[in-house]
């Protein structure tokens, strides 16, 4: 059966994407050798930079370098300070989840803001006549669009939910605004099927209509509104160009069939996929939507060109959330590049539950990395683990491609890998009981927000120009 075939291949493939086969495929040779990408060619280099193995290896190397005192930007505090940060995270985790079960860090937690079960609201709107696959399709459409709208809102924006009258800000506000935009049919081109996102609906999205849905005005400004609308229009274009993944309608939900179909018609009760297979499909099909001009082709081997890369005529070579750092080393054309894929990984974390609700087992969750953004990275600065060498660095405004920001994010990834086992030890949990996805939720993200609230009324420790697509 095709399901057995897929399981056998994923059993010997590295979970972090350092060797990869499509779901449902297997072979008689060692795929880690046969499918090792040729990094002297752009396509092979892009494949390597889309793996969490590359993220972790390069982040760990930058952390080791900073500990040796070789970073011009940061010094790293001793293990006692990291232990104190772990205690802070454990304390916040106990406060937020006094019971045993800690859910995944995902967009679905934001949909629960204010104690409202909005997943049930969506399922009620879908009705009882839909099957598990159709329900999963609506969940996937919603969460993908919502995550792409989830870059920092800025301190001056809020959303007032009409039904409850409650006012929400930041990530929760963005989630709830996008939920109601979705249920109103804003992202669908089919009036008879409003509870979906499709290519035509997204390609035709007008910035002002998105702004109206998010209650944007002169007195309620949303950072990067135009960039968010462009991102969704580019999503629509990308899906319409790839019907083999997203279907004739061009829906995000096409990912479900693309990943699970190789297991056969009775897939959900028995299908198993890996978290990195979800991430790989996202990066292979959607890296072209990111406005940043980072692309792998025509780049100097020694990394001597300018930060930010250049535009590419081939969307398959677009890198998205992947940036230059002069100290990063790697083979071939990957040299000098530090990948993160933060929003794509945030989306992967957020897709775990729709797949699992549909009966698909998702394995190897810890192949995904921590998310290097304001809260996780802010936690490490505010707790004194990451120390800028010049205090003035905290008061100037940076861009996403600046080496200071790239290194801070890399240090965040590597240090949270060291923090997670310390948190588990304090909470007396195993890695299986408390995977990284749950440490983040418990967790590091919330602790970062608590410290930011205590120190700066919620503002992050660093100032970064945002176009609404990275931060």
C-alpha positions as CSV (number, residue, x, y, z in Angstrom):
1,X,0.0,0.0,0.0
2,X,1.1,3.5,-0.6
3,X,0.8,4.4,3.0
4,X,3.4,1.8,4.0
5,X,5.6,3.0,1.3
6,X,5.6,6.5,2.6
7,X,6.2,5.4,6.2
8,X,9.2,3.4,5.2
9,X,10.9,6.4,3.4
10,X,10.2,8.8,6.2
11,X,11.7,6.4,8.7
12,X,15.2,6.8,7.3
13,X,15.0,10.4,6.1
14,X,16.4,13.0,8.4
15,X,13.5,14.8,10.1
16,X,15.1,18.2,9.7
17,X,14.9,18.1,5.9
18,X,18.6,17.6,5.3
19,X,17.6,14.8,3.0
20,X,14.1,14.9,1.4
21,X,11.7,12.9,-0.7
22,X,8.2,13.8,-1.5
23,X,5.4,12.3,0.7
24,X,4.6,8.8,-0.4
25,X,7.8,8.1,-2.2
26,X,10.6,5.6,-1.4
27,X,13.5,4.0,-3.1
28,X,16.1,1.3,-2.8
29,X,19.0,3.7,-2.4
30,X,20.0,5.9,0.6
31,X,18.0,9.1,-0.2
32,X,20.3,11.2,2.1
33,X,23.1,10.4,-0.4
34,X,21.2,10.2,-3.6
35,X,19.2,13.4,-3.0
36,X,22.0,15.5,-1.4
37,X,21.5,18.8,-3.2
38,X,24.3,20.2,-5.4
39,X,25.0,23.6,-3.7
40,X,27.1,24.8,-6.6
41,X,23.8,25.2,-8.5
42,X,21.1,27.7,-7.4
43,X,18.3,25.2,-7.1
44,X,20.4,22.9,-4.9
45,X,21.5,25.8,-2.7
46,X,17.9,27.0,-2.3
47,X,16.9,23.5,-1.2
48,X,19.6,23.4,1.5
49,X,18.6,26.9,2.8
50,X,15.0,25.7,3.1
51,X,15.9,23.1,5.7
52,X,15.8,23.5,9.5
53,X,19.1,21.6,9.6
54,X,20.7,24.6,7.9
55,X,19.0,27.0,10.2
56,X,20.2,25.2,13.3
57,X,23.7,24.5,12.1
58,X,24.3,28.2,11.2
59,X,22.6,29.6,14.3
60,X,24.7,27.3,16.5
61,X,27.9,28.5,14.7
62,X,27.0,32.1,15.3
63,X,26.3,31.4,19.0
64,X,29.6,29.6,19.4
65,X,31.4,32.6,17.7
66,X,29.6,35.1,20.0
67,X,30.7,33.0,23.1
68,X,34.2,33.2,21.9
69,X,34.0,37.0,22.0
70,X,34.2,37.3,18.2
71,X,30.8,39.0,17.6
72,X,30.9,42.7,17.0
73,X,27.3,43.0,18.1
74,X,26.6,40.8,21.2
75,X,28.1,39.0,24.1
76,X,26.4,36.0,25.7
77,X,25.9,35.7,29.4
78,X,26.8,32.7,31.4
79,X,24.8,29.5,32.0
80,X,23.4,30.9,35.3
81,X,21.6,33.7,33.5
82,X,20.2,31.2,31.0
83,X,19.0,29.1,34.0
84,X,17.3,32.2,35.4
85,X,15.5,32.7,32.1
86,X,14.4,29.1,32.1
87,X,12.9,29.6,35.6
88,X,11.1,32.7,34.3
89,X,9.6,30.7,31.4
90,X,8.7,27.8,33.7
91,X,6.9,30.2,36.1
92,X,4.9,31.8,33.3
93,X,4.1,28.3,31.9
94,X,2.7,27.2,35.3
95,X,0.6,30.4,35.6
96,X,-0.8,30.0,32.1
97,X,-1.4,26.3,32.1
98,X,-1.8,25.0,35.7
99,X,-3.3,21.8,34.3
100,X,-1.2,19.1,32.7
101,X,-1.8,19.7,28.9
102,X,0.0,22.5,27.2
103,X,-1.2,23.0,23.6
104,X,1.0,23.8,20.6
105,X,2.2,27.3,20.0
106,X,0.0,28.2,17.0
107,X,-2.4,30.7,15.6
108,X,-5.3,28.7,17.1
109,X,-4.4,30.0,20.5
110,X,-5.0,33.6,19.3
111,X,-8.4,32.6,17.9
112,X,-9.3,31.6,21.5
113,X,-8.7,35.1,22.9
114,X,-11.3,36.4,25.3
115,X,-12.3,32.9,26.1
116,X,-14.4,32.5,22.9
117,X,-14.4,29.2,21.0
118,X,-14.1,30.6,17.5
119,X,-13.2,27.2,16.1
120,X,-16.6,26.0,17.1
121,X,-18.1,29.1,15.6
122,X,-16.4,28.3,12.3
123,X,-17.5,24.6,12.5
124,X,-21.1,25.7,13.2
125,X,-21.0,28.0,10.1
126,X,-19.7,25.1,8.0
127,X,-22.6,23.0,9.2
128,X,-23.0,19.2,9.8
129,X,-23.0,18.2,6.2
130,X,-19.2,18.6,5.7
131,X,-16.8,15.7,6.1
132,X,-13.4,15.8,8.0
133,X,-11.5,16.7,4.8
134,X,-13.8,19.6,3.9
135,X,-13.6,20.8,7.5
136,X,-9.8,20.6,7.5
137,X,-9.8,22.5,4.2
138,X,-11.6,25.5,5.7
139,X,-9.3,25.4,8.8
140,X,-6.2,25.4,6.5
141,X,-7.5,28.2,4.4
142,X,-8.3,30.3,7.4
143,X,-5.0,29.7,9.3
144,X,-2.8,30.2,6.3
145,X,-4.3,33.6,5.4
146,X,-4.3,34.6,9.1
147,X,-0.7,33.8,9.7
148,X,0.4,35.7,6.6
149,X,-1.4,38.7,8.2
150,X,0.4,38.2,11.6
151,X,3.4,40.4,11.4
152,X,3.6,43.0,14.2
153,X,0.6,45.3,14.2
154,X,2.3,48.2,16.0
155,X,1.4,49.8,19.3
156,X,-1.3,52.1,17.9
157,X,-3.7,49.5,16.4
158,X,-6.6,47.6,18.0
159,X,-9.7,45.6,16.8
160,X,-13.0,45.7,18.5
161,X,-15.0,42.5,17.9
162,X,-18.5,43.5,16.9
163,X,-20.3,40.5,18.6
164,X,-18.6,40.8,22.0
165,X,-17.6,44.5,22.1
166,X,-14.1,43.3,23.3
167,X,-11.1,45.2,22.2
168,X,-8.0,43.2,21.1
169,X,-4.5,44.4,20.1
170,X,-1.4,42.9,18.6
171,X,-1.4,39.2,17.6
172,X,-4.8,38.4,19.2
173,X,-6.4,41.4,17.5
174,X,-4.9,40.4,14.1
175,X,-6.1,36.9,14.5
176,X,-9.7,37.8,15.4
177,X,-9.9,40.5,12.7
178,X,-8.7,37.9,10.1
179,X,-11.1,35.3,11.5
180,X,-14.1,37.6,10.9
181,X,-12.7,38.8,7.5
182,X,-12.5,35.1,6.5
183,X,-16.0,34.2,7.8
184,X,-17.4,37.2,5.9
185,X,-16.1,35.8,2.7
186,X,-13.4,38.5,2.1
187,X,-10.9,36.0,0.7
188,X,-13.3,34.0,-1.4
189,X,-14.3,34.7,-5.0
190,X,-17.3,32.4,-4.7
191,X,-20.4,34.0,-3.0
192,X,-21.9,30.5,-2.6
193,X,-18.8,29.3,-0.7
194,X,-17.6,32.2,1.5
195,X,-15.8,30.1,4.0
196,X,-12.7,29.6,1.9
197,X,-9.7,31.5,0.5
198,X,-9.0,31.1,-3.2
199,X,-6.6,32.4,-5.8
200,X,-9.1,34.7,-7.5
201,X,-10.4,36.1,-4.2
202,X,-6.9,36.9,-3.0
203,X,-5.6,38.3,-6.3
204,X,-8.5,40.7,-6.3
205,X,-8.1,41.8,-2.7
206,X,-8.2,45.6,-2.5
207,X,-6.0,47.2,0.3
208,X,-8.8,49.5,1.4
209,X,-11.2,46.5,1.9
210,X,-8.6,44.7,4.0
211,X,-8.1,48.0,5.9
212,X,-11.9,48.2,6.5
213,X,-12.0,44.6,7.8
214,X,-9.2,45.4,10.2
215,X,-10.9,48.7,11.3
216,X,-7.9,50.7,10.1
217,X,-8.2,54.5,10.2
218,X,-6.1,57.6,10.8
219,X,-6.6,57.2,14.5
220,X,-6.2,53.4,14.4
221,X,-3.2,52.8,12.1
222,X,-1.9,49.3,11.3
223,X,1.8,48.9,10.5
224,X,2.4,47.5,7.0
225,X,-1.2,47.4,5.8
226,X,-0.2,47.8,2.2
227,X,2.5,45.1,2.5
228,X,0.0,42.7,4.0
229,X,-2.4,43.2,1.1
230,X,0.4,42.7,-1.4
231,X,1.4,39.5,0.3
232,X,-2.1,38.1,0.0
233,X,-2.3,39.1,-3.6
234,X,1.0,37.4,-4.3
235,X,-0.3,34.3,-2.5
236,X,-3.2,34.3,-4.9
237,X,-0.9,34.6,-7.9
238,X,1.4,31.8,-6.6
239,X,-1.5,29.4,-6.0
240,X,-3.1,30.0,-9.4
241,X,0.3,29.2,-11.0
242,X,0.6,25.9,-9.1
243,X,-2.7,23.9,-9.6
244,X,-0.8,20.6,-9.0
245,X,-0.5,21.6,-5.4
246,X,-3.4,24.1,-4.8
247,X,-6.0,22.7,-7.1
248,X,-8.0,24.4,-9.9
249,X,-9.5,26.9,-7.5
250,X,-6.1,27.7,-6.0
251,X,-6.9,27.1,-2.3
252,X,-4.3,26.7,0.5
253,X,-6.2,23.6,1.5
254,X,-4.8,21.9,-1.6
255,X,-1.7,21.3,0.6
256,X,-3.7,18.7,2.5
257,X,-4.3,16.6,-0.6
258,X,-0.8,17.1,-1.8
259,X,0.7,15.8,1.4
260,X,-1.9,13.1,2.2
261,X,-3.1,11.8,-1.2
262,X,-0.1,9.5,-1.7
263,X,-1.4,7.4,1.2
264,X,-4.5,6.5,-0.7
265,X,-8.2,7.2,-0.4
266,X,-8.5,6.0,3.2
267,X,-5.7,8.3,4.2
268,X,-6.7,10.1,7.4
269,X,-7.0,7.1,9.7
270,X,-3.5,5.8,8.9
271,X,-1.6,8.7,7.3
272,X,1.6,9.9,8.8
273,X,3.6,12.9,7.6
274,X,6.5,14.8,9.2
275,X,6.4,18.5,10.3
276,X,9.2,19.2,7.9
277,X,7.2,17.9,5.0
278,X,4.6,20.5,5.7
279,X,7.3,23.2,6.0
280,X,9.1,22.0,2.8
281,X,5.9,22.2,0.8
282,X,5.2,25.7,2.0
283,X,8.8,26.9,1.2
284,X,8.9,25.2,-2.2
285,X,5.5,26.6,-3.3
286,X,5.2,29.9,-1.5
287,X,8.7,31.4,-1.1
288,X,8.0,33.4,-4.2
289,X,5.3,35.5,-2.4
290,X,7.8,37.3,0.0
291,X,8.5,40.9,-1.2
292,X,12.1,40.8,0.1
293,X,14.5,40.5,-2.9
294,X,16.5,37.7,-1.4
295,X,17.3,35.1,-4.1
296,X,20.0,32.5,-4.4
297,X,21.1,33.0,-8.0
298,X,24.0,35.3,-9.2
299,X,25.3,35.7,-5.7
300,X,29.1,35.9,-4.9
301,X,30.4,32.7,-3.5
302,X,32.3,34.6,-0.7
303,X,29.2,36.4,0.4
304,X,30.9,39.8,-0.4
305,X,27.8,41.3,-2.0
306,X,25.4,43.6,-0.2
307,X,22.9,42.5,2.4
308,X,19.4,41.8,1.0
309,X,20.4,40.0,-2.2
310,X,19.0,40.7,-5.6
311,X,15.8,40.0,-7.5
312,X,15.5,36.7,-9.3
313,X,13.7,35.9,-12.5
314,X,13.0,32.4,-11.2
315,X,10.5,32.2,-8.4
316,X,11.8,28.8,-7.4
317,X,15.0,30.4,-6.3
318,X,13.4,33.0,-4.0
319,X,14.6,32.6,-0.4
320,X,12.2,34.8,1.6
321,X,13.1,35.1,5.2
322,X,16.8,34.3,4.6
323,X,19.5,37.0,5.1
324,X,23.2,37.8,4.6
325,X,25.6,37.5,7.5
326,X,29.4,38.0,6.9
327,X,30.4,35.3,9.4
328,X,28.0,32.5,8.2
329,X,29.8,29.7,6.4
330,X,28.3,27.0,4.1
331,X,28.9,25.0,1.0
332,X,28.7,26.6,-2.5
333,X,26.1,29.2,-3.1
334,X,24.7,28.8,0.5
335,X,27.8,30.6,1.8
336,X,26.9,33.8,3.7
337,X,23.2,33.1,4.0
338,X,21.4,32.7,7.4
339,X,17.9,31.3,6.9
340,X,15.0,31.6,9.4
341,X,11.6,31.1,7.6
342,X,9.9,32.4,10.7
343,X,6.4,33.0,9.3
344,X,6.5,29.7,7.3
345,X,7.5,27.8,10.5
346,X,4.8,29.7,12.4
347,X,2.4,28.6,9.7
348,X,3.7,25.0,10.0
349,X,3.1,25.0,13.8
350,X,-0.4,26.4,13.1
351,X,-1.2,23.6,10.5
352,X,-0.4,20.8,12.9
353,X,-3.9,20.9,14.5
354,X,-5.9,21.0,11.2
355,X,-4.0,17.9,10.0
356,X,-4.3,16.1,13.3
357,X,-8.0,16.9,13.7
358,X,-8.5,15.3,10.3
359,X,-6.8,12.1,11.6
360,X,-3.3,12.6,10.1
361,X,-0.4,11.9,12.5
362,X,2.3,14.6,12.2
363,X,5.7,13.3,13.5
364,X,9.1,14.9,14.3
365,X,7.7,18.2,15.6
366,X,11.1,19.2,17.1
367,X,12.6,19.4,13.6
368,X,11.0,22.8,13.6
369,X,13.0,25.6,15.3
370,X,12.0,28.3,17.7
371,X,10.5,31.4,16.1
372,X,13.0,34.3,16.0
373,X,10.8,37.3,16.5
374,X,10.1,40.1,19.0
375,X,8.8,38.0,21.9
376,X,11.2,35.0,21.9
377,X,14.2,37.2,21.0
378,X,13.0,39.9,23.3
379,X,12.9,37.4,26.2
380,X,16.6,36.7,25.7
381,X,17.6,40.4,25.6
382,X,15.3,41.4,28.5
383,X,16.5,38.5,30.7
384,X,20.2,39.4,30.0
385,X,21.1,36.3,28.1
386,X,21.9,38.2,24.9
387,X,23.7,41.5,25.7
388,X,24.2,44.1,22.9
389,X,27.8,45.3,23.1
390,X,26.7,48.9,22.7
391,X,23.6,50.1,24.6
392,X,23.0,52.5,21.8
393,X,22.0,49.5,19.6
394,X,18.8,49.4,21.6
395,X,17.7,52.9,20.6
396,X,18.4,53.0,16.9
397,X,16.1,51.7,14.2
398,X,17.1,48.6,12.3
399,X,16.0,46.9,9.1
400,X,15.3,43.1,8.8
401,X,18.4,42.6,6.7
402,X,20.9,44.4,9.0
403,X,23.5,42.1,10.3
404,X,22.7,43.1,13.9
405,X,19.1,41.8,13.5
406,X,20.2,38.7,11.6
407,X,22.6,37.7,14.3
408,X,20.1,38.5,17.1
409,X,17.6,36.2,15.4
410,X,20.2,33.4,14.9
411,X,21.2,33.6,18.5
412,X,17.6,33.4,19.5
413,X,17.1,30.1,17.6
414,X,20.2,28.5,19.1
415,X,19.7,29.7,22.6
416,X,16.1,28.6,22.8
417,X,17.3,25.1,21.8
418,X,19.4,25.3,24.9
419,X,16.7,26.8,27.0
420,X,14.0,24.2,26.2
421,X,15.6,21.2,28.1
422,X,16.2,23.5,31.1
423,X,12.5,24.4,31.1
424,X,11.5,20.7,30.8
425,X,13.8,19.8,33.8
426,X,12.2,22.5,36.0
427,X,8.7,21.4,35.0
428,X,9.6,17.7,35.3
429,X,8.5,16.9,31.7
430,X,10.1,14.8,29.0
431,X,10.8,16.0,25.5
432,X,7.8,13.9,24.3
433,X,5.5,15.4,26.9
434,X,6.8,19.0,26.2
435,X,8.1,19.4,22.7
436,X,9.5,22.7,21.6
437,X,6.1,23.6,20.1
438,X,4.7,23.5,23.7
439,X,7.7,25.2,25.3
440,X,7.1,28.1,23.0
441,X,3.4,28.3,23.9
442,X,3.9,27.8,27.6
443,X,6.3,29.5,27.4
444,X,9.0,31.6,25.9
445,X,6.7,33.7,23.8
446,X,4.4,34.6,26.7
447,X,7.4,35.3,29.0
448,X,8.9,37.6,26.4
449,X,5.6,39.5,26.4
450,X,5.5,39.6,30.2
451,X,9.0,41.1,30.4
452,X,8.2,43.6,27.7
453,X,5.1,44.7,29.5
454,X,7.0,45.1,32.7
455,X,9.9,47.0,31.2
456,X,8.4,49.1,28.3
457,X,4.6,48.9,28.5
458,X,4.7,46.0,26.0
459,X,7.0,47.4,23.4
460,X,9.8,45.1,22.2
461,X,13.5,45.9,23.2
462,X,14.5,46.5,19.6
463,X,13.2,49.0,17.0
464,X,12.8,47.4,13.5
465,X,11.3,48.9,10.4
466,X,8.5,46.6,9.4
467,X,6.7,46.1,6.1
468,X,4.3,43.7,7.7
469,X,5.9,40.6,6.2
470,X,8.8,39.7,8.5
471,X,8.1,41.3,11.9
